[in-house]
């Protein structure tokens, strides 16, 4: 049996992810070293401690941002 996938948008790009994927799965796929990273789903920032349990659904818009230093 083939795993089901859902369509999301991650950092402006369409992606297919496995059904049941979490925000943490997508963050780690985009940023293997998630230090200094913030993530939002549908324009709502999700606290890091919720990433492993925040399941994504079809149509979600995920933004993964890296903090930049300097001035």
MARRO-937048 format. One line per 5 residues: for each residue x, y, z of C-alpha. Coordinates in pm, 1 decimal, m for minus. Layout:
BEGIN
X:Y:Z; ...
% end
This chain:
BEGIN
0.0:0.0:0.0; 139.5:340.5:m95.7; 152.2:608.3:170.1; m92.2:894.2:121.2; 43.2:1244.9:71.2
m95.8:1592.4:118.3; m13.2:1913.7:m68.1; 125.0:2205.8:131.3; 318.3:2521.4:51.0; 655.2:2556.8:223.9
844.2:2883.9:185.4; 638.4:2963.7:m123.5; 697.9:2629.3:m296.0; 438.3:2356.2:m346.7; 537.0:2031.9:m176.9
391.6:1688.8:m121.4; 445.8:1551.4:227.8; 328.9:1226.5:384.7; m12.0:1237.7:547.4; 46.3:1285.6:920.7
365.3:1489.1:868.2; 443.6:1733.4:1146.1; 580.9:2083.0:1134.5; 904.6:1943.6:1276.9; 933.0:1704.6:979.2
907.3:1991.8:731.6; 1140.5:2221.4:927.7; 1408.0:1951.8:945.9; 1369.9:1880.9:574.5; 1420.6:2249.2:490.0
1677.1:2328.7:760.5; 1872.8:2025.1:882.1; 2017.4:2240.8:1162.3; 1712.4:2414.8:1311.2; 1904.8:2642.2:1550.4
1793.2:3002.1:1512.8; 1485.4:2898.1:1314.3; 1125.1:3010.8:1358.3; 826.4:2848.2:1190.1; 473.8:2959.4:1112.5
171.2:2774.8:976.6; m93.8:2979.6:798.3; 65.4:3304.2:923.6; 63.8:3191.4:1288.3; 399.7:3142.3:1462.0
417.7:2798.5:1620.3; 631.2:2765.5:1936.2; 919.9:2522.6:1890.9; 790.8:2286.4:2162.9; 473.6:2234.3:1952.8
654.9:2143.2:1627.7; 662.3:1765.1:1694.6; 287.2:1750.7:1758.5; 164.6:2010.7:1507.4; 27.5:1790.3:1228.4
m6.7:1949.3:888.3; m314.4:1924.3:669.4; m361.1:1974.2:298.3; m342.2:2338.9:198.1; m133.8:2452.2:496.1
114.1:2730.6:427.7; 439.9:2679.8:616.4; 708.2:2946.4:649.3; 1047.5:2855.5:793.7; 1266.1:3155.6:873.6
1624.4:3178.8:990.9; 1723.2:3459.4:1224.2; 1988.5:3692.0:1084.1; 2229.9:3897.9:1289.3; 2392.2:4220.8:1195.7
2291.4:4573.3:1150.3
% end
